[in-house]
Amino acid sequence: MRDHLDLVGTKSGWAVGFCGTCTVHVDGQAVRSCGFPVSAVGGQKITTIEGFAREGKLNPVQQAWCDLDVAECGCCQAGQIMSATALLSEIPKPTDADIDATMSGDLCVAPFTPVR
């Protein structure tokens, strides 16, 4: 996606499905793209972080991220936004436990050199 489609929002951290920086949506479900074979896509719809903005307007999670000044270096942010958006589409009013369970797999990879 990054090299051939110029969709650079989806990152590659450890490239083993561990950190979540590569998270995309496949038919609305958050999926780690680094471990998801292209052959499994079939006719499913893939959405990257770039696909969330519509007509120049950020989606609500992206806008909240900006309004609350969440981002620091940004490497893990796209994956976190993808996971949070999938959670909210499934559970519009998640509990703290729902949030913890969903977001605990999205890790900061800033201290490490991402695999390209």
C-alpha distances in whole Angstrom, upper triangle without the diagonal:
4,6,6,5,6,6,7,9,8,10,10,14,16,14,16,16,19,18,15,13,10,12,11,13,14,17,18,18,16,14,13,9,10,13,12,13,11,15,15,13,16,17,16,14,11,11,9,11,11,13,16,18,20,22,21,23,21,21,24,22,20,24,26,23,24,28,29,27,25,23,24,21,18,16,17,17,14,14,18,18,16,18,21,20,20,23,25,24,26,28,29,32,31,33,33,32,30,28,28,27,24,23,25,22,20,21,21,19,21,24,21,19,16,14,12
4,6,6,5,5,5,8,7,8,9,13,15,13,17,17,19,17,16,13,10,13,12,15,17,20,20,20,18,16,14,11,12,15,15,15,14,18,19,17,20,21,19,17,14,13,11,12,11,14,17,18,21,22,21,22,21,21,24,22,20,23,25,23,23,27,27,25,24,21,21,19,16,14,15,16,13,14,18,18,16,19,22,21,21,25,26,26,27,30,31,33,32,34,33,33,30,28,29,28,25,23,25,22,19,20,19,18,19,21,19,17,13,12,9
4,6,6,8,8,11,11,11,11,15,17,15,18,19,21,20,19,16,14,16,16,19,19,22,23,23,21,19,17,14,14,17,17,16,15,18,20,18,21,22,21,20,16,16,14,15,15,17,20,21,23,25,24,25,24,25,28,26,24,27,29,26,27,30,31,29,27,24,24,21,19,17,18,19,17,18,21,21,20,23,25,25,25,28,30,29,31,34,34,37,35,38,37,37,34,32,32,31,28,27,28,25,23,23,22,20,21,23,21,18,15,13,10
4,6,8,10,13,13,14,14,18,20,17,20,21,23,23,21,18,15,17,16,18,19,21,23,23,22,20,18,15,15,18,17,16,14,17,19,17,19,19,19,18,15,16,14,16,15,16,20,21,23,24,23,25,24,25,28,27,25,28,30,28,28,32,33,31,29,26,27,24,22,20,21,22,19,20,23,23,21,24,26,25,25,29,30,29,31,34,34,37,36,39,38,38,35,33,34,33,30,29,30,27,25,26,25,23,24,27,24,21,18,16,13
4,5,8,11,11,13,15,18,21,18,21,21,24,22,20,17,15,16,14,16,17,19,20,21,20,18,18,14,15,18,17,17,14,17,19,16,18,18,17,15,13,13,11,13,11,13,16,17,19,20,20,22,21,22,25,24,22,25,27,25,25,29,30,28,27,25,26,23,20,19,20,20,17,18,21,20,19,22,24,23,23,26,28,26,28,31,32,34,34,37,36,36,33,31,32,32,28,27,29,26,24,25,25,23,24,27,25,22,19,18,15
4,6,9,10,12,14,17,20,18,21,21,23,21,19,16,14,16,15,17,18,21,21,22,20,19,18,15,16,19,19,19,17,20,21,19,21,21,20,18,15,14,11,12,10,13,16,16,18,19,18,20,19,21,24,23,20,23,25,23,23,27,28,26,25,22,23,20,17,16,18,18,15,17,20,19,18,21,23,22,23,26,27,27,29,31,32,34,33,36,35,36,33,31,32,31,28,26,28,26,23,24,23,21,22,25,23,20,17,17,14
4,6,7,9,12,15,18,17,20,19,21,19,16,13,11,13,11,14,15,18,18,19,17,16,15,13,14,18,17,18,16,19,20,17,20,20,18,15,12,10,8,8,7,10,12,13,16,17,16,18,16,17,21,19,17,20,22,20,20,24,25,23,22,19,20,18,15,14,15,15,12,13,17,16,14,18,20,18,19,23,24,23,25,28,28,30,30,32,32,32,29,27,28,28,24,23,25,22,20,21,20,19,20,23,22,20,16,16,14
4,5,7,10,13,16,15,18,18,19,17,15,11,10,12,12,15,17,20,20,20,17,17,15,13,14,17,17,19,18,21,22,20,22,23,21,18,15,13,9,9,8,12,14,15,18,19,18,19,17,18,21,19,16,19,21,18,19,22,23,21,20,17,17,15,12,11,12,12,10,12,15,15,14,17,19,19,20,23,24,24,26,28,28,30,29,32,31,31,29,26,27,27,23,22,23,21,18,18,17,16,16,20,18,16,13,14,11
4,6,10,12,16,15,18,16,18,15,12,9,9,10,10,13,16,18,17,17,15,15,14,12,14,17,17,19,18,22,22,19,23,22,20,17,14,11,7,6,7,10,11,12,16,18,16,16,14,15,17,15,13,16,17,15,15,19,20,18,16,14,15,13,10,9,10,9,6,9,12,11,11,14,16,15,17,19,20,21,23,25,25,27,26,28,27,28,25,22,23,23,20,18,20,18,15,16,15,15,15,19,18,17,14,15,13
4,7,10,13,12,14,13,14,12,10,7,5,7,7,11,13,17,16,15,12,12,10,9,10,13,14,16,15,19,19,17,20,21,18,16,12,10,7,7,9,11,12,15,18,20,19,19,16,16,19,16,14,18,19,16,18,21,21,20,18,15,16,14,11,9,9,9,6,7,11,11,10,12,15,15,15,18,20,20,22,24,24,26,25,27,26,26,24,21,22,21,18,17,18,16,13,14,14,13,15,18,17,15,12,13,11
4,6,10,9,12,12,12,10,9,5,5,8,10,14,16,20,19,18,14,13,10,10,9,13,14,16,17,20,20,19,22,23,21,19,15,14,10,10,12,15,16,18,21,24,22,22,19,19,21,18,16,20,21,18,19,23,22,20,18,15,15,13,10,7,8,9,8,8,11,12,12,14,16,17,18,20,22,22,24,26,26,28,26,28,27,26,24,22,22,22,19,17,18,15,12,12,12,10,12,15,13,12,8,9,9
4,6,6,9,9,10,9,9,6,5,9,12,15,17,21,20,19,15,13,10,9,7,11,13,15,16,19,19,19,22,24,22,20,17,16,13,14,15,18,19,21,25,27,26,26,23,23,24,21,20,23,24,21,22,26,25,23,20,17,17,15,12,9,9,12,11,10,13,15,14,15,18,19,19,22,24,25,25,27,28,30,28,29,28,27,25,23,23,22,19,17,18,15,12,12,12,10,12,14,11,10,6,6,6
4,6,8,9,8,7,8,6,7,11,14,17,19,23,22,20,16,14,11,11,9,12,15,17,19,22,22,21,25,27,24,23,20,19,16,16,18,21,21,24,27,30,28,28,24,24,25,22,21,24,24,21,23,26,25,22,19,17,16,14,12,8,8,12,12,10,13,16,15,16,18,20,20,22,24,25,26,27,29,30,27,28,26,26,24,22,21,20,18,16,16,13,11,9,9,6,9,11,8,8,4,6,8
4,6,7,7,7,9,9,9,12,16,19,21,24,24,21,18,15,11,12,9,11,14,16,19,22,21,22,26,28,25,25,21,21,18,19,21,23,24,27,30,33,31,31,28,27,28,25,24,27,27,24,26,29,28,26,22,20,19,17,16,12,12,15,15,13,15,18,18,17,21,22,22,23,26,27,27,29,30,31,29,29,27,26,25,23,22,21,19,17,16,13,12,11,11,8,11,12,9,8,6,6,9
4,6,7,8,9,9,8,11,14,17,18,22,22,19,16,13,9,9,5,8,11,13,15,18,18,18,22,24,22,22,19,19,17,18,20,22,23,26,29,32,31,30,27,27,28,25,24,28,28,25,27,30,29,27,24,22,22,19,17,14,13,16,15,13,16,19,17,17,21,22,21,23,26,26,26,28,30,31,29,30,28,27,25,24,23,21,19,18,17,14,13,13,14,11,14,15,12,11,8,7,8
4,5,8,9,11,10,12,15,17,18,22,21,19,16,12,9,10,6,7,10,12,15,18,17,18,22,24,22,22,19,20,18,20,22,24,25,28,31,34,33,32,29,28,29,26,26,29,29,26,29,32,30,29,25,23,23,21,20,16,15,18,17,14,17,19,18,17,21,22,21,22,25,26,25,27,30,31,28,29,27,25,24,23,21,19,18,17,16,12,13,13,14,13,16,17,14,14,11,10,12
4,6,6,9,8,9,12,14,15,19,18,15,12,9,6,8,6,6,9,12,15,17,16,17,21,23,20,20,17,18,16,17,20,21,22,25,28,32,31,30,26,25,26,23,23,26,26,23,26,29,28,27,23,22,22,20,18,15,13,16,15,11,14,16,14,13,17,19,17,18,22,22,22,23,26,27,24,25,24,22,20,19,18,16,14,14,13,9,10,11,13,12,16,17,15,15,13,12,14
4,6,9,10,11,14,17,18,21,20,17,14,12,9,11,9,10,13,16,19,21,20,20,24,26,23,23,20,20,18,19,22,23,23,26,30,33,32,31,27,26,26,23,23,26,25,23,25,28,26,25,22,20,20,19,17,14,12,15,15,12,13,16,15,14,17,19,18,18,22,23,22,24,26,26,23,24,22,20,19,18,16,14,13,12,11,7,8,8,11,10,14,15,13,14,12,12,15
4,6,8,9,13,16,18,21,19,17,13,12,9,11,10,12,14,18,20,23,21,21,25,27,24,23,19,19,16,16,19,21,21,24,27,30,29,28,24,23,23,20,20,23,22,19,22,25,23,21,18,16,16,15,14,11,8,11,12,9,10,13,13,12,14,17,17,17,20,22,21,22,24,25,22,23,21,19,18,16,15,14,12,10,9,6,5,5,7,7,11,12,11,13,11,12,14
4,5,5,9,12,14,17,16,13,10,9,6,9,9,11,12,16,18,21,19,19,22,23,20,19,16,15,13,13,16,18,17,20,24,27,26,24,21,20,20,17,17,20,20,17,20,23,21,20,17,15,16,15,13,10,7,9,9,5,7,10,9,8,12,14,13,14,17,18,18,20,21,22,20,21,20,19,17,15,14,13,11,9,10,6,5,6,9,9,13,15,14,15,12,13,15
4,6,9,12,15,18,17,15,11,10,8,9,9,12,13,17,18,21,20,19,23,24,21,19,16,14,11,11,14,16,16,19,22,25,23,23,19,19,20,16,15,19,19,16,18,21,20,19,16,14,14,13,10,7,5,7,7,4,7,10,9,10,13,14,15,16,18,20,20,22,23,24,22,23,22,22,20,17,17,17,14,12,12,10,7,8,8,8,11,14,12,13,10,11,12
4,6,10,12,16,15,13,10,8,6,5,6,9,10,13,14,17,16,16,19,20,18,16,13,12,9,10,13,14,15,18,21,24,23,23,20,19,20,17,17,20,21,18,20,23,23,22,19,17,18,16,13,10,9,10,8,6,10,11,9,10,14,15,14,16,19,19,20,22,23,25,23,25,24,23,21,19,19,18,15,14,15,12,10,11,12,11,14,17,15,14,11,11,11
4,7,10,13,11,10,6,5,5,6,8,10,10,13,14,17,15,14,18,19,15,14,11,10,8,9,12,13,13,16,19,23,22,21,18,16,18,15,15,19,19,17,19,22,22,21,18,17,18,17,14,12,10,10,7,5,8,9,6,7,11,11,10,13,15,15,16,18,20,22,20,22,21,21,18,16,17,16,12,12,13,10,9,11,13,14,16,19,18,18,15,15,15
4,7,10,9,8,6,5,6,6,10,11,10,13,13,16,14,12,15,15,12,10,7,6,5,7,10,10,11,14,17,20,20,19,16,15,17,15,14,18,19,17,20,23,23,22,20,18,20,19,16,14,12,12,9,7,10,10,6,8,11,10,10,13,15,14,15,18,19,22,20,23,23,22,19,18,19,18,14,14,16,14,12,15,17,17,19,23,21,21,17,17,17
4,6,5,5,5,6,9,9,13,13,11,14,13,16,13,11,14,13,10,8,6,5,7,9,11,10,10,14,16,20,20,19,16,14,16,14,15,18,19,18,21,23,24,24,21,21,23,23,19,18,16,15,11,10,12,11,7,9,11,9,8,11,13,11,13,16,17,20,19,22,22,22,18,17,19,18,14,15,17,15,14,18,20,20,23,26,25,25,21,21,21
4,5,5,7,6,10,9,13,13,10,12,11,13,10,8,10,10,6,6,5,7,9,12,14,12,13,17,18,22,22,22,19,17,19,18,18,22,23,22,25,27,27,28,25,24,27,26,22,21,19,18,15,13,15,15,11,12,14,13,10,13,15,13,14,17,19,22,21,24,25,24,20,20,22,20,16,18,20,17,17,20,23,23,26,29,27,27,23,23,22
4,6,9,10,13,13,17,16,13,15,14,15,12,10,11,9,6,5,6,8,11,14,15,13,13,17,17,21,22,21,19,17,19,18,19,22,23,23,25,28,28,29,27,26,29,29,25,24,22,21,17,16,17,16,12,13,15,13,10,13,15,12,12,16,18,21,20,24,25,24,21,21,23,21,17,19,22,20,20,23,25,26,29,32,31,30,27,26,26
4,7,9,13,13,17,17,15,17,17,18,15,13,15,13,9,8,8,8,10,12,14,12,11,15,16,20,21,19,17,14,16,15,16,19,20,20,22,24,25,26,23,23,26,26,23,22,19,18,15,14,15,13,10,10,12,9,6,10,11,8,9,13,14,17,17,20,22,21,17,17,20,18,15,16,19,18,17,21,23,25,27,30,29,29,26,26,26
4,6,10,11,15,14,12,15,16,17,14,12,15,14,11,10,9,10,11,13,16,14,14,17,19,23,23,22,19,16,17,16,17,20,20,20,23,25,25,26,23,23,26,25,22,21,18,17,15,12,13,13,9,9,11,9,6,9,11,9,9,12,14,17,16,19,20,19,15,15,17,15,12,14,16,15,15,19,21,22,25,28,27,27,24,24,24
4,7,9,12,12,11,14,15,17,14,13,16,16,13,12,10,9,10,11,15,14,13,17,19,23,23,21,18,16,17,14,16,19,19,18,21,23,23,23,20,20,22,22,19,17,14,14,12,9,10,10,7,6,9,9,6,8,11,11,11,13,15,18,16,18,19,18,14,14,15,13,10,11,13,11,11,15,17,19,22,24,23,24,21,21,21
4,6,9,9,7,11,12,14,12,11,15,16,12,12,10,10,10,12,15,15,15,19,21,25,25,24,21,19,20,18,18,22,22,21,23,26,25,25,22,21,23,22,19,17,15,15,13,10,12,12,9,9,12,12,10,12,15,14,14,17,19,21,19,21,21,20,17,16,17,15,12,13,14,11,12,15,17,18,21,23,22,22,19,18,19
4,6,6,6,10,12,15,13,13,16,18,15,15,12,12,11,13,16,16,17,20,23,27,26,25,22,21,22,19,19,23,23,21,24,26,26,25,22,20,22,20,18,15,13,14,12,9,11,13,10,10,14,14,13,15,18,18,17,20,22,24,21,23,23,21,19,18,18,16,13,13,14,10,10,13,15,15,18,20,18,19,15,15,15
4,5,5,8,9,12,11,10,14,16,13,13,10,11,10,12,15,15,17,20,23,26,25,25,22,21,23,20,20,24,24,22,25,28,27,26,23,22,23,21,18,15,14,15,13,10,14,15,12,12,16,16,15,17,20,19,20,22,24,26,24,27,26,25,22,21,21,19,16,16,17,14,13,15,17,16,19,21,19,18,15,14,13
4,6,8,10,13,13,13,17,19,17,17,13,14,13,15,17,18,20,23,26,29,28,28,25,24,26,23,22,26,27,24,26,30,29,28,25,23,23,21,18,15,14,16,14,12,15,17,14,15,19,19,18,20,23,23,23,25,27,29,27,29,28,26,24,23,22,21,18,18,18,14,14,15,16,15,18,20,17,16,12,11,11
4,6,9,11,11,12,15,18,16,17,14,16,15,18,20,20,22,25,28,31,31,30,27,26,28,25,25,29,29,27,29,32,31,30,27,25,26,24,22,18,17,19,17,14,17,19,16,16,20,20,18,20,23,23,22,25,27,29,27,28,28,26,24,23,22,20,18,18,18,14,15,16,18,17,21,22,19,19,15,14,14
4,6,8,7,8,12,14,12,14,11,14,14,17,19,19,20,24,26,29,29,29,26,25,27,24,24,28,29,27,29,32,32,31,28,26,28,26,23,20,18,20,17,15,18,19,15,16,19,19,17,19,22,21,21,24,26,29,26,28,28,27,24,23,23,21,18,19,20,16,17,19,21,20,23,25,22,22,18,16,16
4,5,5,7,10,13,13,14,13,15,16,19,21,20,22,26,28,31,31,31,29,27,29,27,27,31,32,30,32,35,35,34,31,29,31,29,26,23,21,23,20,18,21,22,19,19,23,22,20,23,26,24,24,27,29,32,30,32,32,30,27,27,27,25,22,23,23,20,20,22,24,23,26,28,25,24,20,18,17
4,5,5,8,11,11,12,11,14,14,18,19,18,21,24,26,28,29,29,28,26,29,27,27,30,32,30,32,35,35,34,32,30,31,29,26,23,22,24,20,19,22,22,19,20,24,23,21,24,26,24,24,28,30,33,31,34,34,32,29,29,29,27,24,25,26,22,22,24,26,24,27,29,27,25,21,19,18
4,6,7,10,11,13,13,16,18,21,22,21,24,27,28,31,32,32,30,29,32,30,30,33,34,33,35,38,38,38,35,33,35,33,30,27,26,27,24,22,25,25,22,23,26,25,22,25,28,26,26,29,31,34,33,35,36,34,31,31,31,28,26,27,28,24,25,27,29,28,31,33,30,28,25,22,21
4,6,9,9,12,11,15,17,20,22,20,22,26,27,30,31,31,29,27,29,28,28,31,32,31,33,36,36,36,33,32,34,32,29,26,25,25,22,20,23,23,20,20,23,22,19,22,25,23,22,26,28,31,29,32,32,31,27,28,28,25,23,24,25,22,23,25,27,27,30,32,29,28,25,23,22
4,6,6,8,8,12,14,17,19,17,19,22,24,26,28,28,26,24,27,25,25,29,30,29,31,34,34,34,32,30,32,31,27,25,24,24,21,19,22,21,18,19,22,20,18,21,23,21,21,24,26,29,28,31,32,30,27,27,28,25,23,24,25,22,22,25,27,27,29,32,30,28,25,23,22
4,6,9,10,14,17,20,21,19,21,24,25,28,29,29,28,26,29,28,28,31,33,32,34,37,37,37,35,34,36,34,31,29,27,27,24,22,25,25,21,22,25,23,20,23,25,23,23,26,28,32,31,34,35,33,30,30,31,29,26,27,29,26,26,29,31,30,33,36,33,32,28,26,25
4,7,9,13,16,19,20,17,19,22,22,25,27,27,26,24,27,26,27,30,31,31,33,35,36,36,34,33,36,34,31,29,28,27,24,23,25,24,20,22,24,22,19,23,24,21,21,25,27,30,30,33,34,33,30,30,31,29,26,28,30,27,27,30,32,32,34,37,35,34,30,28,27
4,6,10,13,16,17,15,17,20,20,23,25,25,23,21,24,23,23,26,28,28,30,32,33,33,31,30,32,31,28,26,25,24,21,19,22,20,17,18,20,18,16,19,20,17,18,22,23,27,26,29,31,30,26,26,28,25,22,24,26,24,23,27,29,29,31,34,32,31,28,27,25
4,7,10,13,14,11,13,16,16,19,21,21,20,18,20,20,20,23,25,24,26,29,30,30,28,27,30,29,25,24,23,22,18,17,20,18,14,16,18,16,14,17,18,16,17,21,22,25,25,28,29,29,25,25,27,25,21,23,25,23,22,25,27,27,30,33,31,30,26,26,24
4,7,10,11,9,11,14,16,19,20,20,18,16,19,18,18,21,23,22,24,27,27,27,25,24,26,25,22,20,19,18,15,14,17,15,12,14,16,14,13,16,18,16,17,20,21,25,24,27,28,27,24,23,25,23,20,20,23,20,19,22,24,24,26,29,27,26,23,22,21
4,7,8,6,8,11,12,16,16,16,14,13,16,15,14,17,19,18,20,23,24,24,22,21,23,23,19,18,17,15,12,12,14,12,9,12,14,11,11,15,16,14,16,19,20,23,22,25,26,26,23,21,23,22,18,19,21,19,18,20,22,22,24,27,26,25,22,22,20
4,5,5,7,10,13,16,15,15,13,13,15,14,13,16,18,16,18,21,22,21,19,18,20,19,15,14,14,12,9,9,12,10,8,11,13,12,12,15,16,15,18,20,21,23,23,26,26,26,23,21,22,22,18,17,20,18,16,18,19,19,21,24,23,22,19,19,17
4,5,6,8,11,14,13,13,10,10,13,11,9,13,14,13,14,17,18,18,16,14,17,16,13,12,12,10,6,8,10,8,7,11,12,10,12,15,15,15,18,20,20,22,21,24,24,25,22,19,21,21,17,16,19,17,15,17,17,18,19,23,22,21,18,19,18
4,6,7,9,12,11,11,10,10,14,13,11,13,16,15,15,18,20,19,18,16,19,18,14,15,15,12,9,12,14,11,10,14,15,13,15,18,18,18,21,23,22,25,25,28,27,28,25,23,25,25,21,20,23,21,18,20,20,20,21,25,24,23,20,21,19
4,6,8,11,11,11,10,10,13,13,11,14,17,16,17,20,21,21,20,19,22,21,17,18,17,15,11,13,15,12,11,14,15,12,13,17,17,15,18,21,20,23,24,27,27,28,25,23,25,25,21,21,24,22,20,22,22,23,24,28,27,26,23,23,22
4,6,10,10,9,7,6,9,9,8,11,13,13,14,16,18,18,18,17,20,20,17,17,16,14,11,13,13,10,9,13,12,10,12,15,14,13,16,18,17,20,21,24,24,26,22,20,23,23,19,19,22,21,19,21,22,23,24,28,27,27,24,25,24
4,7,6,5,4,6,9,10,8,10,13,13,13,15,18,18,18,17,21,21,17,19,18,15,13,15,16,12,12,16,15,12,15,18,16,16,19,21,19,22,23,26,27,28,25,23,25,26,22,21,25,24,21,24,24,25,25,29,29,28,26,27,25
4,5,5,7,7,11,13,11,12,15,16,16,18,20,21,21,21,24,24,21,22,22,19,16,19,19,16,15,19,18,15,17,20,18,17,20,22,20,23,25,28,29,30,27,25,28,29,25,25,28,27,25,27,27,29,29,33,33,32,29,30,29
4,6,9,10,14,16,14,14,18,18,17,19,22,22,23,23,26,26,23,25,25,21,19,22,22,19,19,22,21,18,21,23,21,20,24,26,24,26,28,31,32,34,31,29,32,32,29,28,31,31,28,30,30,31,31,35,35,34,31,32,31
4,7,10,13,15,12,12,15,16,14,16,19,19,20,20,23,23,20,22,22,19,17,20,21,17,18,21,20,18,21,23,21,21,25,26,24,26,28,31,31,33,30,28,31,31,28,27,30,29,26,28,28,29,29,32,33,32,29,31,29
4,7,9,11,9,8,12,13,12,13,17,17,18,18,22,22,19,22,21,18,16,19,19,15,16,19,18,15,18,21,18,18,22,23,21,23,24,27,28,30,27,25,28,29,25,24,28,28,25,27,26,28,28,32,32,32,29,31,30
4,6,8,6,6,9,10,9,11,14,14,15,15,18,19,16,18,18,14,13,16,15,11,13,16,14,12,15,17,15,16,19,20,18,20,21,24,25,27,24,21,24,25,22,21,24,24,21,23,23,24,25,28,29,29,26,28,27
4,6,5,6,9,10,11,12,14,15,15,16,19,21,17,19,18,14,13,15,14,10,11,13,12,9,12,14,12,12,16,17,15,17,18,21,22,24,21,19,22,22,19,18,22,22,20,22,22,24,25,29,29,29,27,28,28
4,6,5,6,9,10,10,12,14,14,15,19,21,18,20,18,15,14,15,14,10,12,13,11,9,12,13,10,11,15,15,12,14,15,18,19,21,19,16,20,21,18,17,21,21,19,22,22,25,25,29,30,30,28,30,30
4,5,5,6,9,10,10,12,11,12,16,18,15,17,15,11,11,12,10,7,9,10,7,6,10,11,9,11,14,14,12,13,14,17,17,19,16,14,16,18,15,14,17,18,15,18,18,21,22,25,26,27,25,27,27
4,5,5,6,9,10,11,10,11,14,16,12,15,13,10,9,11,10,7,9,12,10,9,13,14,13,14,17,17,16,17,18,20,20,22,19,16,19,20,17,15,19,19,16,18,18,20,20,24,25,25,23,25,25
4,5,5,6,9,10,10,12,15,17,15,17,16,13,13,15,13,10,13,15,12,12,15,16,14,16,19,19,17,18,19,21,21,23,21,18,21,23,20,18,21,22,19,21,20,23,23,26,28,28,26,29,28
4,5,5,6,8,8,11,14,17,15,18,16,12,13,15,12,10,13,14,11,11,15,15,13,15,18,17,15,15,16,18,18,20,19,16,18,20,18,16,19,20,18,19,19,22,22,25,27,28,26,29,29
4,6,5,6,5,7,11,13,11,14,12,9,10,12,10,8,12,13,11,11,15,15,14,17,19,19,17,17,17,19,18,20,19,15,17,19,17,14,17,18,15,16,16,18,18,22,23,24,23,25,26
4,5,5,7,8,11,13,12,15,14,11,12,15,13,11,15,16,14,15,18,19,17,20,22,22,20,21,21,23,21,24,23,19,21,23,21,18,21,22,18,19,18,20,19,23,25,25,24,27,27
4,6,8,10,13,16,15,18,18,14,16,18,16,14,17,18,16,16,20,20,18,20,23,22,20,20,20,22,21,24,23,19,21,24,22,19,22,24,21,21,20,23,22,26,28,29,27,30,30
4,5,9,11,15,14,17,16,13,15,17,14,13,17,17,15,16,19,19,18,20,23,22,19,19,19,20,18,21,21,17,19,22,20,17,20,21,19,19,18,21,20,23,26,27,26,29,30
4,6,8,11,11,15,14,11,14,16,14,13,17,18,16,17,21,21,20,22,25,24,22,22,22,22,21,23,23,19,20,23,21,18,20,21,18,18,16,19,18,21,23,24,24,27,27
4,7,10,9,12,11,9,12,13,11,11,14,15,13,15,18,18,18,21,23,22,21,20,19,20,18,20,20,16,17,19,17,14,16,17,14,14,13,16,15,18,20,22,21,24,25
4,6,6,9,9,7,10,12,10,11,14,15,14,16,19,19,19,22,24,24,23,23,22,23,21,23,22,18,18,21,18,15,17,17,14,13,11,13,12,15,17,18,18,21,22
4,6,9,9,8,12,14,13,14,17,18,17,19,22,22,23,25,27,27,26,26,25,25,23,24,24,20,20,22,20,17,18,18,15,13,10,12,10,13,15,16,16,20,21
4,6,8,8,11,13,13,14,17,18,18,20,23,23,24,26,28,28,28,28,27,28,25,26,26,22,22,23,21,18,19,18,14,13,9,10,7,11,12,13,13,17,17
4,6,5,8,10,10,11,13,15,15,17,19,20,21,23,25,25,25,26,24,26,24,25,24,20,20,22,19,16,17,16,12,12,9,10,9,12,13,14,13,16,16
4,6,7,8,10,11,13,14,16,17,19,20,22,23,25,26,26,27,25,26,24,25,23,20,20,21,18,15,16,14,11,10,7,7,7,10,11,11,9,12,13
4,6,6,6,9,10,11,12,14,16,17,19,20,22,22,23,23,21,23,21,21,20,16,16,17,14,11,12,11,7,7,5,7,8,11,12,13,11,13,15
4,5,5,6,9,10,10,12,14,15,16,18,20,21,20,21,20,21,20,21,19,16,16,17,14,11,13,13,9,9,9,10,11,15,15,16,14,17,17
4,5,5,6,9,10,10,12,14,15,16,18,20,20,21,20,22,21,22,19,16,17,18,14,12,15,13,10,11,11,12,13,17,17,17,14,16,16
4,5,5,6,9,10,11,12,14,15,17,18,19,20,18,20,19,19,17,14,15,15,11,10,12,10,7,9,10,11,13,17,16,17,14,15,16
4,5,5,6,8,10,11,12,14,15,16,16,17,15,17,16,16,14,11,12,13,9,7,10,9,6,8,10,12,14,17,17,19,16,18,19
4,5,5,6,9,10,10,12,14,15,15,16,15,17,17,18,15,12,14,15,11,10,13,12,10,12,13,15,17,20,20,21,19,21,21
4,6,5,6,9,10,11,13,14,15,17,15,18,18,18,15,13,15,14,11,10,13,12,10,13,14,16,18,22,21,22,19,20,20
4,5,5,6,9,10,11,12,13,15,13,15,15,15,12,10,11,11,7,7,10,9,8,12,14,16,18,21,21,22,20,21,22
4,5,5,6,9,10,10,10,12,10,13,12,13,10,8,10,11,8,7,11,11,10,13,15,18,20,23,23,25,22,24,25
4,5,5,6,9,10,10,12,11,15,15,16,13,11,14,14,10,11,14,14,13,16,18,20,22,26,26,27,24,25,25
4,6,5,6,9,10,12,11,14,15,15,12,11,14,13,9,11,14,13,13,17,19,21,24,27,26,27,24,25,25
4,5,5,6,8,9,8,11,12,12,8,8,11,10,7,9,12,13,13,16,19,22,24,27,27,28,26,27,28
4,5,5,5,7,7,11,12,13,10,9,13,13,10,12,15,16,16,19,21,24,26,29,29,31,28,30,30
4,6,6,9,10,14,16,16,13,13,16,15,12,14,18,18,18,21,24,26,28,31,31,32,29,30,30
4,6,9,9,12,15,14,11,12,15,13,11,14,17,17,18,21,24,27,29,32,32,33,30,31,31
4,6,5,9,12,12,8,10,13,13,11,14,16,18,18,22,24,27,29,32,32,34,31,33,33
4,6,10,12,14,11,11,15,15,13,15,18,20,20,23,25,28,30,33,34,35,33,34,35
4,7,10,11,9,10,13,14,13,15,18,20,20,23,25,28,30,33,34,36,33,35,36
4,7,8,6,6,10,10,10,12,14,16,17,20,22,26,28,30,31,33,31,33,34
4,5,5,6,9,10,11,12,14,17,18,20,23,26,28,30,31,34,32,34,35
4,5,5,6,9,10,10,12,15,16,18,20,24,25,27,29,31,30,32,34
4,5,5,6,9,10,10,13,15,17,20,23,26,27,28,31,29,31,33
4,6,5,6,8,10,12,14,17,20,23,25,27,28,30,28,30,32
4,5,5,6,8,11,11,14,17,20,22,24,25,27,26,28,29
4,6,5,6,9,10,12,15,18,21,22,23,26,25,26,29
4,6,6,8,10,13,16,19,22,23,24,26,24,26,28
4,6,7,8,12,15,17,20,22,23,24,22,24,25
4,5,6,8,11,14,17,19,20,22,20,22,24
4,6,7,11,13,16,18,18,21,19,21,23
4,6,10,12,15,17,16,19,17,18,20
4,7,9,12,14,14,16,14,16,18
4,6,9,11,11,14,12,15,17
4,6,8,9,11,11,14,16
4,6,5,8,7,11,13
4,5,7,8,12,14
4,7,9,13,15
4,6,9,12
4,7,9
4,6
4
